[in-house]
């Protein structure tokens, strides 16, 4: 997954509500609430990015080792892909 470029899906809109970033799919009506880490990944995808760029942004934001960040971002991008929040470009 490391060299793939990722982009946000245009089908989702979101807003911060209390401690979560809540997103709704405008076509299906499905919704998800993103935790702070997932929100940081979403924000890092303001423009299409590769995984290494996303990981650097998260390491700058959170106190996390590069190894833990890599594992977490890999898993999170997989989950976001399954939910159709992101796509590979």
PESUL-V584466 format. One record per helix or strand of 2 or more residues. SS is the DSSP state (H for helix, E for strand). FROM is the first residue (numbers start at 0). TO is the last residue. Records with the same first field share a line. If there is no record, write none. Layout:
# PESUL-V584466
SS = FROM-TO + FROM-TO
This chain:
# PESUL-V584466
E = 4-7 + 11-16 + 19-24 + 30-33 + 48-49 + 85-87
H = 35-43 + 50-60 + 65-81
